[in-house]
Amino acid sequence: MTKASQIPYGRQWIDKNDIAEVVKTLRSNWITTGPKIGQFENAIASYVDAKYAACVSNGTNALHLACLVAGIGPGDEVIIPTISFVASANCVLYCNAKPILVDIYEDTLTINVEEAEKKITKKTKAIIAVDFAGHPANWSKLKKLAKTHKLILIDDAAHAFGSKYQGHKIGSIANLTTFSFHPVKTITTAEGGAVTTNNKSFYEKLLLFRNHGIEKTSELSKKFGGWYYEVKSLGYNFRMTDLQAALGLSQLSKIDAFIKKRRSLWKNYQRHLNRLEGIVIPKEEKGVLAAWHLYPIRIKEWVIEKSRREVFEALVEAGIQCQVHYIPIHLQPLYRKLFGYKLGDFPIAEKYYSQAISLPLFSSLTNQDQTKVIKTLKKIVHEG
């Protein structure tokens, strides 16, 4: 059991090899931006079958950077599912553009492509699709839609590092894909993120914008001096450190084991909760291999005669730290104030949110702890 009999909903897996790699980097000449960054970027690009990867300081900055290099700006609209962490929409606001929220599919909880198409206008520049809980969005439909309307596709794959869609790795499908390496994700760099792309122009802009818009080349140094650089654009300090990259490289060496464990835990939940009356379990579509960042269930309170809140609080009381992912973005006060969204705008998302609980799922979750989660949930649902 975990410390004090508390089971977290998510947790990193750090071993002695991870620690040794970070310590080795601490003892090197580079602890900020150094050689480990390039090594980690090459490893990420190779793993997801993309041409390029650029590491950044966190997943939110990855989204912001993707929007910047996509050219999103004032007057543009970007379509986004309302079920996601608010950063998926905030990144559009950072660019002084307008996020256009849409509903989700009831089964996969990913962006409803048909609803997205209804929201396309002359101002629409891009679609940000979210691979929710690690399950990929419908990228076949999204690519057709983007091609028809000449839109840029951005994949918010914060949940989906290691997932596959129809044989393709997430990270190689959209025009730009963003990842998060927060501690509860498939691999971690503590905080950190990355953007992958197959577009060389996008890649060059990623490198420029993440480092203050500075360009420093051998040609410039030869012409003006070794100290010389030029600020080509308004940029940001979105850089990752070598310490983070060292941890990331070590974590990436274990990615297959991490995904195998997450999928094993997911399958075990599926077996034990599949026939639990009043509980809806997550679905994995044909042609998808999800890395399963989350295990979101839904509580049918009209069946079990208990509210989602009652079930949630009973689990917490039993030492099981569950979570809810997420409060729909359109119901957040900021988005109501800015765009006039209201309750009832996106009924599928709102229904899901009213029922949702994410059960613990992480690579270091023991079989014993998962059994406790399952038995406790069954008892709460059907025994009082």
C-alpha positions in Angstrom: 0.0 0.0 0.0 1.1 3.6 -0.5 2.1 5.8 2.4 -0.6 6.4 5.0 -2.9 4.1 3.0 -3.5 6.9 0.6 -3.8 6.0 -3.1 -3.2 9.0 -5.4 -5.0 9.3 -8.7 -1.7 9.8 -10.5 2.0 9.6 -9.6 5.4 9.6 -11.2 7.7 6.5 -11.3 11.2 7.6 -10.5 13.9 4.9 -10.1 17.6 4.9 -9.3 18.6 5.2 -12.9 16.6 8.4 -13.3 18.2 9.8 -10.2 21.7 8.8 -11.4 21.2 10.5 -14.8 20.1 13.8 -13.2 23.0 13.7 -10.7 25.4 13.0 -13.6 24.0 16.1 -15.4 24.3 18.2 -12.2 28.0 17.3 -12.1 28.5 18.2 -15.8 29.2 21.6 -17.3 25.6 22.0 -18.4 22.5 22.2 -16.2 20.3 24.7 -18.3 20.3 24.5 -22.1 23.0 22.0 -23.2 23.6 18.8 -25.1 20.9 16.7 -23.3 18.2 18.9 -24.9 19.1 17.9 -28.4 19.5 14.3 -27.4 16.0 14.2 -25.8 14.5 16.0 -28.8 16.0 13.5 -31.2 14.8 10.6 -29.1 11.2 12.0 -28.9 11.1 12.6 -32.7 12.3 9.1 -33.3 9.9 7.6 -30.9 6.8 9.3 -32.3 8.0 9.0 -36.0 8.1 12.8 -36.5 10.8 14.7 -38.3 11.3 17.3 -35.6 10.8 17.8 -31.9 11.3 21.0 -29.8 11.4 20.7 -26.0 9.9 23.4 -23.8 9.4 24.2 -20.1 5.8 22.8 -19.8 2.8 21.5 -21.7 1.0 24.8 -21.6 3.9 26.6 -23.2 4.0 23.8 -25.8 0.4 24.7 -26.7 1.1 28.4 -26.8 4.2 27.8 -29.0 2.2 25.7 -31.4 -0.4 28.4 -31.8 2.3 31.0 -32.4 4.1 29.0 -35.1 0.8 28.2 -36.7 0.4 32.0 -37.2 -2.7 32.3 -35.0 -3.4 35.9 -34.1 -6.0 38.7 -33.8 -9.1 38.0 -35.9 -8.5 34.3 -36.0 -10.8 31.6 -34.6 -9.7 28.2 -33.3 -12.1 25.3 -32.7 -11.5 23.4 -29.4 -13.5 20.7 -27.5 -15.0 22.0 -24.2 -13.9 19.0 -22.3 -10.2 19.6 -21.7 -7.9 21.3 -19.3 -8.4 25.1 -19.7 -4.9 25.5 -21.2 -6.2 24.0 -24.4 -8.3 27.2 -24.9 -6.1 29.7 -23.0 -3.3 29.2 -25.5 -5.6 30.8 -28.2 -6.3 33.7 -25.9 -2.6 34.2 -25.4 -2.4 34.9 -29.2 -5.3 37.4 -29.0 -7.4 35.0 -31.1 -10.9 33.6 -30.3 -11.4 30.0 -29.0 -14.6 28.5 -30.4 -15.7 25.6 -28.1 -17.6 22.6 -29.3 -19.2 19.4 -27.9 -17.7 15.9 -27.6 -18.5 12.4 -28.7 -20.3 10.6 -25.9 -18.2 7.4 -26.3 -14.6 8.5 -26.7 -15.0 12.0 -25.0 -13.0 13.5 -27.9 -14.0 16.4 -30.1 -17.2 15.9 -32.1 -15.9 16.5 -35.7 -19.4 17.0 -37.1 -20.1 19.7 -34.5 -16.7 21.3 -35.2 -17.6 21.5 -38.9 -20.7 23.5 -38.1 -18.6 26.1 -36.4 -16.2 26.8 -39.3 -16.2 30.3 -40.6 -14.0 32.4 -42.8 -12.1 33.3 -39.6 -11.3 29.7 -38.6 -7.6 29.2 -38.7 -7.1 25.9 -36.9 -8.6 23.1 -34.8 -7.1 21.9 -31.6 -8.2 18.4 -30.9 -7.5 16.7 -27.6 -6.6 13.0 -27.2 -8.6 12.7 -24.0 -7.4 10.3 -21.3 -4.9 9.0 -23.9 -7.6 7.9 -26.4 -6.9 9.6 -29.8 -9.4 11.9 -31.4 -10.9 10.8 -34.7 -7.9 11.9 -36.8 -9.3 10.4 -40.1 -12.3 12.7 -40.0 -10.2 15.6 -38.7 -7.7 15.4 -41.5 -10.4 15.3 -44.1 -12.1 18.3 -42.5 -8.8 20.3 -42.3 -8.0 19.5 -45.9 -11.4 20.6 -47.1 -11.3 23.9 -45.3 -7.5 24.5 -45.4 -7.1 24.4 -41.6 -4.1 23.7 -39.4 -4.5 20.7 -37.1 -3.0 21.0 -33.6 -3.0 17.8 -31.5 -3.2 18.5 -27.7 -1.7 15.1 -26.8 -0.8 16.0 -23.2 -2.6 12.7 -22.3 -1.4 10.6 -25.2 2.4 10.2 -25.3 2.8 6.6 -26.6 -0.8 6.2 -28.0 -1.4 5.1 -31.6 -4.1 5.8 -34.1 -4.6 3.3 -37.0 -1.0 2.2 -36.7 0.4 5.8 -36.5 2.1 7.2 -33.4 0.4 10.2 -31.9 2.9 13.0 -32.6 3.2 12.3 -36.3 -0.4 12.8 -37.5 -1.3 16.5 -36.9 0.5 19.5 -38.3 1.7 20.2 -34.8 1.5 18.0 -31.7 2.0 19.1 -28.1 3.0 16.9 -25.2 3.2 17.4 -21.4 5.8 15.7 -19.2 4.1 16.6 -15.9 4.6 14.0 -13.2 1.3 12.3 -13.7 1.8 11.8 -17.4 3.2 8.7 -19.2 6.8 9.9 -18.7 8.0 12.9 -16.7 10.6 15.6 -16.7 9.1 17.1 -13.5 7.6 19.9 -15.5 8.2 20.0 -19.2 6.7 19.5 -22.6 7.5 19.2 -26.3 6.1 20.1 -29.8 6.5 17.7 -32.7 6.0 18.4 -36.4 7.0 17.2 -39.9 7.1 20.8 -41.2 10.6 22.3 -41.3 9.3 25.9 -41.3 7.2 25.3 -38.2 10.2 23.6 -36.6 12.5 26.6 -37.2 9.9 28.9 -35.7 9.5 26.7 -32.7 13.3 27.1 -32.0 13.1 30.8 -32.6 10.0 31.6 -30.4 11.0 29.4 -27.5 14.3 31.4 -27.0 13.3 35.1 -27.0 13.1 35.2 -30.8 16.9 35.1 -30.9 18.9 33.9 -33.9 22.5 33.1 -33.4 24.3 31.4 -36.3 27.9 30.7 -37.4 27.4 33.1 -40.3 26.4 35.9 -38.0 29.3 35.1 -35.6 31.8 35.1 -38.5 30.5 38.4 -39.8 30.1 40.4 -36.5 31.8 38.4 -33.8 31.3 35.4 -31.5 29.1 37.3 -29.2 26.7 38.5 -31.8 23.0 37.5 -32.1 19.8 39.1 -33.5 16.3 39.2 -32.2 14.2 38.3 -35.2 10.8 38.2 -33.6 9.0 38.6 -30.3 9.8 35.4 -28.5 9.6 33.8 -25.0 11.7 31.9 -22.5 10.1 28.5 -23.0 13.3 26.6 -22.7 13.7 23.2 -21.0 16.8 22.5 -18.8 19.4 19.8 -19.3 18.4 18.4 -15.9 14.9 17.9 -17.2 16.1 16.4 -20.5 18.4 14.0 -18.6 15.4 12.8 -16.6 13.3 12.6 -19.8 15.8 10.5 -21.6 16.0 8.1 -18.7 12.2 7.9 -18.5 11.9 7.4 -22.3 14.0 4.3 -22.0 11.2 2.8 -19.9 8.3 4.0 -22.0 7.3 0.6 -23.3 7.1 -0.8 -19.8 5.1 2.2 -18.6 2.6 1.8 -21.3 2.3 -1.9 -20.8 1.6 -1.4 -17.1 -1.0 1.3 -17.8 -2.8 -0.8 -20.3 -2.7 -3.8 -18.0 -4.3 -1.7 -15.2 -6.9 -0.4 -17.7 -7.8 -3.9 -18.8 -8.1 -5.0 -15.2 -10.5 -2.2 -14.5 -12.4 -3.1 -17.6 -12.8 -6.8 -16.5 -14.0 -5.9 -13.0 -16.2 -2.9 -13.7 -17.6 -4.0 -17.1 -20.8 -5.4 -15.5 -21.1 -3.1 -12.5 -24.5 -1.7 -12.8 -24.7 2.1 -12.7 -21.1 2.6 -13.9 -20.1 3.5 -17.5 -16.5 2.6 -18.3 -14.2 4.1 -20.9 -14.2 2.7 -24.5 -11.2 2.0 -26.8 -12.2 2.2 -30.4 -11.0 -0.3 -33.0 -7.7 0.8 -34.6 -6.7 2.6 -31.4 -4.0 1.8 -28.9 -4.3 4.2 -26.0 -1.6 4.8 -23.5 -4.4 5.5 -20.9 -3.3 8.5 -18.9 -6.7 8.5 -17.1 -9.4 6.0 -16.3 -12.6 8.1 -16.3 -15.8 6.4 -15.3 -19.3 7.8 -15.2 -21.8 7.4 -12.4 -25.4 6.8 -13.4 -27.0 8.2 -10.2 -30.5 7.3 -11.3 -29.4 3.6 -11.3 -27.4 3.5 -8.1 -29.3 6.2 -6.2 -26.1 8.0 -5.3 -24.8 11.2 -6.7 -21.4 11.6 -8.3 -20.3 13.7 -5.3 -21.4 11.1 -2.8 -19.4 8.4 -4.6 -16.4 10.7 -5.0 -16.3 11.7 -1.3 -16.8 8.1 -0.2 -13.8 7.1 -2.3 -11.7 9.9 -0.8 -12.8 8.9 2.7 -11.6 5.4 2.0 -8.1 6.8 1.1 -8.6 6.7 -2.7 -7.6 10.1 -4.2 -9.8 10.2 -7.3 -10.3 13.3 -9.5 -12.7 14.8 -12.1 -11.4 15.6 -15.6 -12.7 18.2 -16.4 -15.1 21.0 -15.6 -16.2 22.1 -19.2 -14.3 25.1 -20.3 -17.4 26.9 -21.3 -18.7 26.8 -17.8 -15.6 28.6 -16.4 -16.4 32.2 -15.3 -13.7 33.6 -17.6 -15.3 32.0 -20.7 -18.8 32.9 -19.6 -17.8 36.5 -19.2 -15.8 36.8 -22.4 -18.0 34.8 -24.8 -21.4 34.5 -23.1 -21.3 30.7 -22.8 -24.0 29.2 -20.5 -25.3 26.0 -19.0 -27.0 24.0 -21.8 -24.7 25.0 -24.6 -22.9 21.6 -24.9 -25.2 19.0 -23.5 -23.0 15.9 -24.0 -20.0 17.5 -22.3 -22.2 18.7 -19.4 -23.8 15.3 -19.0 -20.4 13.7 -18.9 -19.0 16.2 -16.4 -22.0 15.7 -14.1 -21.2 12.0 -13.9 -17.4 11.8 -14.2 -14.8 10.4 -11.8 -11.2 9.5 -12.7 -10.0 6.5 -10.8 -6.3 6.0 -9.9 -4.2 4.9 -12.9 -0.4 5.2 -13.0 2.6 3.0 -13.7 3.5 2.4 -10.0 0.0 1.6 -9.0 0.2 -1.9 -7.4 -2.2 -4.7 -8.0 -3.1 -4.6 -4.3 -4.0 -1.0 -4.4 -6.0 -1.4 -7.6 -7.9 -4.2 -6.0 -8.7 -1.9 -3.1 -10.0 0.7 -5.5 -12.3 -1.8 -7.3 -13.6 -3.4 -4.1 -14.2 0.0 -2.5 -16.1 1.3 -5.5 -18.3 -1.8 -5.7 -19.1 -1.5 -2.0 -19.9 2.2 -2.3 -22.1 1.7 -5.4 -24.1 -1.3 -4.2 -23.8 -1.6 -0.4 -24.2 1.8 1.0 
